[in-house]
Amino acid sequence: QVQLVESGGGLVQSGGSLRLSCAASGSMFRIYRMGWYRQAPGGQRELVAGFTSGGTTNYADSVKGRFTIGRDNAKNTVYLQMNSLKPEDTAVYYCKATHELDGMDYWGKGTLVTVSS
């Protein structure tokens, strides 16, 4: 089992940048496939960026070229660098870990990102 804690959210002006972090506790961080999701007010939770089982990355079309996902296995941490932020990026951002063997999903509690125009 893994526990996830997101940080780095906040209020930023349009065009600004934020870096989100997701710290994972527990063992065997390497065997979890990590991803970032977001949920805007009144909206559904959607994938923002994630790692595939093969280690490649995928992004929502709306964030391609602006957001970058990274992970540091030595620190049990996954990051989301967000540049050129737009008001429509406003949402609660969640970190998700998927166990590569049994497919179990684990979620953090989320961190709020607010982008003002």
N, C-alpha and C positions, 0 to 999 in steps of 0.2 A: 504494500500500500504506500501511497505517496501523498504528502500534504503540500499544497501550493499556496503561496502568498504573493500577490501582485503588489507592486508599488510603482510610483513615478507619475501617476495621474495628476491632473490639476487643470487650472485655467490658463489658456494661452490664446494669443491673438491669431487671427487668420494669417497664414504664411509662416507661422512659427514652428518650433520643433519640440518634441518631447521624446524621452526614452523610457519605455516601460520595462520593468524587470519582473521576473517570476522566479522566486526562489523555491526550490523543491527540497523537502526533507524526506527522510526515509532512504531506503537502500536502492541500489541498482538503477540509478537515474538513467544510465545509458540505454536501458531496455524500454524506455518510454518514448513514444512518438509525441512530440510537443506541438502545440498550436495556440494561436491567439484568435479569439472570437470577440465580437462586440454586439451589444444590444442597445439600440437607440430607443428613446422614449416612445412607447406605443408600437415598437417594431419587434421583429423576431431576431433571435440570436443568429448571427451569421459568421462564417469563417472570414477572417482577415488575412491571416498568413499561417503557414504551417509547414512542417517537415513531412515528407513522405517516408514510407518504410525504407526506401532506398537511399534516404538522406538528402534528396533534393528538396527544393522549396517550391511552394506554390502560393499564389497571392490572389486575392479578389481583384477583379479588373479595376475596381474603383480606387485601389491603393497602389497599383503597379507603378514602379518608378518613384514612388514617394516613401514607401515603408520598406524596411528591411528587417527580417527576422534572423536572429543568431542564437547560438547556444554555446555555453561554456560548461562542458561536462565536469571539468575539474572543480567548478564552483557550484555545480547542480543548479544552474541558472539559465533561463532562456530570456532573450531580450526582444524588444520591438522598437526599432528606431523609426520615429515618425517625423517626416519632414514635410514642408509645404502644407501644413494642416489647413483644413477647410471647415467651415461651420458644420457641414454634413458629416464630419468625422466625430462629432459629439456623440458620446455613447459611454456605457460602462464596458470596459474591456476585461475579458476573462481569459485566463490561462487554462489550457486543458492538456492533460497527460493521458495518453492511451497506451495501455500495456501491450507490447508487441506480441505477447504469447496468448493471453486470454482475452484481449480486446476490451478489458475494463477501462472505463473513462473516469477520470478524476478532475474536478473543477476547483479553481480558486474562488474566492468570494467577489473578486472584481475590483477594478479601480476606475474611478470616474474621470473621463477626459471631456473637458468643455472647451470648445473653440469659439471665440467671439468674433463677430464680423467687424 
